[in-house]
Amino acid sequence: MPIGGFLDDLPKALFILAHLVFLVVGLWAIRRLTQAKQSYAAALWLYIASQVVFLGFFGGVITLKMAVLIEQTLLVILVVWIAIKAKSPAP
């Protein structure tokens, strides 16, 4: 059995709940960063989109491999966005 194979025995509703929690945490983070006037707050919408993509998998709209590919692509864009928006420390 591959590592993590035991997860196949867990109910689908548990994974849906986990991704809903991740989505809520992402919305919370966007709100906090927006209130703190962080220039990269909008980048976290990519994280929100990645959670919606996974919910699409659990809804039978896309395959798991497609969900993972889209999610990883969104997160790479998120990382690059944040790195570009990062401010250098004051000299």
N, C-alpha and C positions, 0 to 999 in steps of 0.2 A: 504494500500500500504506500503510495507517495505521501510525503509529509503533508499534513493537513487533510488527508482523506476522511478523517472523522467528521469534518465539517459537512460532508455530504449527507450525514445522518440528521443534521439539525433542520428544524422547520424553516421554510422559506420566509415566513413572517418575521423571524428573528433577524435575518439579513436586511429585510425591508426596514425594520425598526432601526437597525444600526445606521443605515444610510439616511434615514430621516433625522436621526440624532446628529449625524455629521453635517447634514444640510442646515440644521438649526444652529449648530456651532459656527458654521461658516457665515450665516446671516448675522449672528452676534458679533463675530470678528469684524465684519464689514461695518457694522454700526459703530463699534468702538474705534476703529481706525478712521472712519469718516469724522467722528466727533473730535478725534485728536488731530484732524486735518493732515493725515498722512497721504502723501501723493500717490501711493500705490494701493490705496484702499479699493479702488475699482477693480484692480487685478484679481481680487478674491472672487469676483463673479465667475471667473473661470473654474474655481474650486466648486462653486455652487452648481455650475453646469455639469461638472464631472459627476456629482452626486445624482443629478437628474438623469444622466446617461445610465448610471447603474440601476436606478429605479426603472428605466426603460427596459433593461435586461430582465429584471424580475417581473416586469409586465409582459414579457414575451415579444417585445418589439424588435430587439436586436440580440445577437449572440453574445456570449460572454467574451469571446476573443475581440469582437468589435467594440464592446463596452470598455475593455481594458485598453485597447489601442487608442480610442478617443480620449479616455481619462488620462492616460500617460501623455498624450500630445497636449492636452489642455494644461497639465501640470508643468510640462517643459516650458510652454509659453508663459505660464505664471511665474516660474523661476526667472526666466529671462527678463520679464517685465519688471519684477521687483529689483533685480540686479541693475537694470538700466536706470530705474528711478531712485536708487540708493544715493544718498548724499554723502560726499566725502567729509570726514571729520574736519573741523576748523583747525587751521594751522596754529 
